[in-house]
């Protein structure tokens, strides 16, 4: 992928990647930093990219994003090594951009029993469940995005559903809806 086509890919993909990180971190600054680092690593590795379609490029990009998110979970902070290696300066967001990011954070951080239950899942189970149920992606799309096998997707989805089904708060809500419906 040459720098010009990468720039166009960045323009098309940036908003969705940022929203993806916001939904998972509920932290605007972390989401911005993770998005920047994801694209910096993708830019560094663009010569190794062998895909031919936009869908393959997105799968490759989200695999990098997933690894960055897992690093955040492991280390508790965002590493920006690729940005430093490339000597890229990420300017602070404009007031309008900051306001938009905070609105997205506020919307995604609204705590509901379902959100709390999702927070109890492992990172992979949560990503698989959200990708399948909320984003309506197929098992194969999720496997490609997360770079795991179809069997790992099915297993994670099964475990997530079983764990959510055992959540008392969610059961009370469902049972309450049945009584009032």
Buried (B, 14 or more C-beta within 10 A) or exposed (E): BEEEEBEEBBEEBBEEBBBBBBBBBBBBBBBBBBBBBBBBBBBEEBEEBEEEEEEEBBBBBBBBBBBBBEBBEEEEEBBBEBBEEEEBEBEEBEEEBBEBBEEBBEEBBEEEBEEEBBEEBEBBBBBBBBBBBEEEBEBEBBBBBBBBEEEBBBBBBEBBBEBBEEBEEBEEBEEEEEEEE
